[in-house]
Amino acid sequence: PSGLLIGVLDIFGFEIFETNSFEQLCINYANEKLQQHFNSHTFKLEEQLYQSEKIQYTHVEFIDNQPCLDLIEQKPAGIIATLDEEVVMPKATDATFLAKLHNKHDKKHPRYKKPLRPPTAFAVLH
């Protein structure tokens, strides 16, 4: 054994559960951020470097998860910003939080979905 190793870590994508908790949303968000960082450095920045140095290369197609991240983290309308806004409201409830999310994103953001059932849920499409 030479001591050399090649490792692959697949962190891309949301896990699919019947019901996701806030903790699972945070875990999935962290994984998406890591994947975006990897994509940015491996694909986007390298291509920019190759273009600036006029190096021939073959473009690599990859899924850009930035719209999904924007839905979660963008201010002032993202899921986290909306939650931050809602927790300081004296009469806020899960229902008022959900209503704000639906009002801000349903049929407006391509990665947001208001499922028919259960009526107390929202979905991040990925």
C-alpha positions in Angstrom: 0.0 0.0 0.0 1.4 3.4 -1.1 -0.7 5.4 1.4 -2.5 7.2 -1.4 -6.3 7.5 -1.3 -9.0 9.0 -3.4 -12.3 9.6 -1.5 -15.7 10.7 -2.8 -18.2 12.4 -0.6 -21.8 12.6 -1.9 -23.6 15.3 0.1 -25.9 16.6 -2.7 -29.6 16.5 -2.2 -32.3 16.6 0.3 -33.3 13.3 2.0 -36.8 12.3 1.4 -38.8 11.5 4.5 -42.6 11.3 5.0 -42.2 14.2 7.5 -39.1 16.5 7.9 -38.4 18.3 11.1 -36.7 21.7 11.5 -33.5 19.9 12.4 -33.6 17.9 9.1 -34.2 21.1 7.2 -31.0 22.5 8.9 -29.0 19.4 8.1 -30.2 19.4 4.5 -29.4 23.1 4.2 -25.9 22.6 5.5 -25.4 19.8 3.0 -26.6 22.0 0.2 -24.3 24.8 1.2 -21.3 22.4 1.2 -22.3 21.1 -2.2 -22.7 24.6 -3.6 -19.2 25.5 -2.2 -17.8 22.4 -3.9 -19.6 23.2 -7.2 -18.5 26.7 -7.1 -14.8 25.9 -6.7 -14.7 22.8 -8.8 -16.8 23.9 -11.7 -17.7 27.6 -11.8 -14.3 29.1 -10.7 -12.2 26.6 -12.6 -14.2 27.4 -15.8 -13.7 31.1 -15.2 -10.0 30.5 -14.8 -9.7 28.4 -17.9 -11.6 31.1 -19.9 -9.5 33.9 -18.6 -6.3 32.0 -19.5 -7.8 30.8 -22.8 -7.4 27.2 -21.9 -9.5 24.7 -23.9 -11.7 22.6 -21.8 -14.9 20.6 -22.0 -17.8 22.2 -20.1 -19.1 19.9 -17.3 -22.9 20.0 -16.7 -23.9 20.1 -13.1 -27.0 20.8 -11.1 -26.8 24.3 -9.7 -28.6 24.3 -6.4 -28.5 28.1 -5.8 -32.2 28.6 -6.3 -32.9 26.1 -3.5 -30.4 27.9 -1.3 -31.9 31.3 -2.1 -35.4 30.0 -1.0 -34.0 29.0 2.3 -31.5 31.8 3.1 -32.3 34.9 1.0 -33.3 38.0 2.9 -35.9 39.3 3.5 -38.2 36.6 2.1 -36.3 33.3 2.6 -37.5 30.6 5.0 -34.9 31.4 7.7 -35.5 35.2 7.4 -39.3 34.6 7.7 -38.8 32.4 10.7 -36.6 35.0 12.3 -39.3 37.6 11.7 -42.0 35.4 13.0 -40.4 34.3 16.3 -40.5 37.8 17.6 -44.2 38.3 16.9 -46.2 38.0 20.2 -49.1 36.0 18.6 -47.1 34.0 16.1 -47.9 30.4 15.6 -46.9 27.6 13.3 -50.0 28.5 11.2 -49.0 32.2 10.9 -45.5 31.2 9.9 -46.8 28.8 7.3 -49.3 31.4 6.0 -46.4 33.8 5.5 -44.3 31.3 3.6 -47.2 30.4 1.4 -48.0 34.1 0.7 -44.3 34.8 -0.1 -43.5 31.7 -2.2 -46.4 29.6 -3.3 -46.5 29.8 -7.2 -43.8 32.5 -7.0 -40.7 30.5 -6.3 -39.8 27.4 -8.5 -38.4 25.5 -5.5 -41.4 26.0 -3.1 -44.5 24.0 -3.0 -47.7 24.2 -1.0 -48.7 20.5 -0.8 -52.4 19.6 -0.8 -51.9 17.3 2.2 -51.1 17.8 4.9 -52.4 21.4 5.0 -49.8 22.2 7.7 -46.8 21.7 5.5 -44.6 23.2 2.9 -42.1 21.6 0.6 -38.7 22.6 -0.8 -38.4 21.0 -4.2 -35.0 19.7 -5.2 
